[in-house]
Amino acid sequence: MLGAEVFPVPAVPFNDPMNYNHQAARYAQDLTNAVWTNQFDNIANRRAHIETTGPEIWRQTGGAVDAFTCATGTGGTFAGTVRYLKSKNAAIQAILADPPGSVLHSYVQSGGDLLDRQGGSITEGIGQGRVTDNLKPDVELIDDSVFIPDEHTIAMLYRLLDEEGIYLGASSALNVVAAVEAAKKLGKGKTIVTILCDGAYRYQSRLFSRKWLEGKGLIGAIPEHLQRYIVLE
């Protein structure tokens, strides 16, 4: 829509030279007046959240935050926010949320021994097959991780639309599921913070399509009374 030239590439692991990160780097080198932002391993990403997101959360909660949770893609949001919050109060729980197809839940639960990737997810932009440079400096600050199946994510997405009037994408819905899991674990009276990072308008042709949901085996995860929000057959 914006006139950009788009080059589809295969979905291959990071250690493959045809991985999109490596292709982007090579392409930028061949252009004049071009910059490859390298968002996964450029730690300016992490630093931005140390300087902005973390302080914003601290101010808005009056320092009364008990846990922070979200999924990671680049790792910058999670790592930077956790680094700042822990600097203010080391007791704040840092809980990484992970979708199917990502290795980070297994990495955290095994103490860094396993990078177990199984399946795939409907979520976009989150989940990871490695520990990025943005996440590496703060791995030791992670207290726990939660694995969030797609069925829980899609059910929460529809619940948020119905109960809260919030029109969110799957990544945000997954974060809310993780926040609920953290609240159950920590108990009543705790303040849990997460990130609502995407709107459903980007994905409406999929997330609200009966055909797409059935193809992913997710239609049954949506309670019957919420299926009225499915607008595309």
Secondary structure, 3 states (H helix, E strand, C coil): CCCCCCCCCCCCCCCCCCCHHHHHHHHHHCCCCCCCCCCCCCCHHHHHHHHHHHHHHHHHCCCCCCEEEEECCCCHHHHHHHHHHHHHCCCCEEEEEECCCCCHHHHHHCCCCCCCCCCCCCCCCCCCCCCCCCCHHHHHHCCEEEECCHHHHHHHHHHHHHHHCCCECHHHHHHHHHHHHHHHHHCCCCCEECCCCCEHHHCHHHHCEHHHHHHCCCHHHCCHHHHHHCCEC
